[in-house]
Amino acid sequence: MQDETDEEVVVVSYEQLGELYDAEVVDQDGHKVGRLDQVYLDNGTGEPAWITVRTGLLGGRKIFCPVANAVVEDRQVRVPYPVEMLKGAPEIACDGHLNEDEEEELYDYYAVEEGPAPSA
């Protein structure tokens, strides 16, 4: 797959993300957002759909972020959103599964097309 800069965009796999637990997550400009916490899979495809990012000290807050168009570089996960947008994401409990309302709220916030419901 090619993006507008003619660089190849590689879909991040579950295995890659699983190996990156606690890796640094950075925004589109390379600013630190937090640490990778959990990976939520799409129920239909089994592919990663969302990640949670731990921010702040001593657990802080956990933020849901879409995995679509994320890139793994040097043990970092770069997501295609500005840090301000990520930190302004809706407060949703990370309890192992997103219900339909939570999922819709996240899709709306990130302007991501809806798909099958993801689960942890």
C-alpha positions, 0 to 999 in steps of 0.5 A, a space after each residue: 500500500 502506498 501513501 501520498 508521500 510514496 512511502 510504503 505503509 505497512 499494516 501493524 500486526 498483532 505479533 508486532 504490537 504484542 512484542 512492543 508492550 510498554 513501548 513508547 507511543 508517539 504522535 504524528 510529529 514524534 511527540 511522546 504520548 505514553 506507553 503501549 498498554 493493550 491491543 484490541 482486535 477486530 472481531 471480524 478479521 482478528 487484526 488489531 483495531 485499537 490500542 490503549 496508551 498509558 499516559 502520566 505517572 503511576 498508571 495515569 490515564 489510558 487512552 484508546 487510539 485506532 491502529 489504522 495507519 500506525 507505524 512501528 519504528 525503532 521500538 516506537 509506535 507512531 500513530 497518525 494523530 496529534 498528541 492534543 487530539 489523543 489526550 482529548 480522547 473520550 474517557 472509556 474504561 479499558 475492561 477487555 471489550 468495547 461495547 457498541 456505544 463506546 466504539 461508536 463514540 471512538 469512531 466519531 471522535 477519530 473520524 474512523 470508518 466503522 467496522 466490526 466491534 473490536 475486543 481485547 
